[in-house]
Amino acid sequence: MKGFLNKIFDKVDSCVRKNNSVGENDGAGSGQEASDGPGADKSNLQQQAARGLLIFANTTEVIRAEEILKSTGYQIRVVSPPAQYRTGCDLAIDFPLVEQVGIIRCLKEEKIVPIDVLPLSAERLEPLRLCRITDFGDYLMVKAANMKITLHKLTWKIVNISGGGCPDVPYLAAEMIGKRLPEAPHPKKLGYTLCAYSLSVAYEEALRIMEGQRC
């Protein structure tokens, strides 16, 4: 009888030690605190940094969507989408994926719906910068899409505006050439075509360069 009882006690003691060991492991590696550790922080940061593209059917919708989203406070930017995702529109909107639900809801309220939403992190795509800068020594040219603005670097006077095929390009050039950049009228106040929009992007980029704030 004594030997039988000792076997039972040994078995119970073994189970207790095993359960204690599992509890210690759970506390160290699989409890709630572990899920809030550095790995989770990194995952959260990656989620916050993930970005996507809103693809639209035409440039008019892109311009309107940009106005709506910026006025609502969303941190977005207009970019040129990868070639394989151009649908006759050379513009797209780059946005934080974490804001996708709110952004889509906001646009739907204004009757604007993108034809596609592309997660850049998943597709490994990279949108192209809308602006290109060329330094000619004494002169600087800023190109956005098909519009170019050229300035004298010492005086920041606009010496040339070219590109595009819209009927208002000659008017835009006449109103802006010869004026210093900060004193020239904003292209958005002069025209409503894609050329005027592209020129306004180049104009704003040139202002950032002049003020030493180019990002």
Secondary structure, DSSP 8 states (H G I E B T S, - for coil): -HHHHHHHHHHHHHHHHHHHHHHHHIIIIISHHHHTSHHHHHHHHHHHH-EEEEE-SSHHHHHHHHHHHHHHT---EEEB--GGG-SS---EEEEEGGGHHHHHHHHHHTT---SEEEEHHHHT---B-SEEEEE-SSEEEEEETTEEEEEETTTTEEEEEEE---TTHHHHHHHHTTSBGGGS--HHHH--SHHHHHHHHHHHHHHHHHTT---
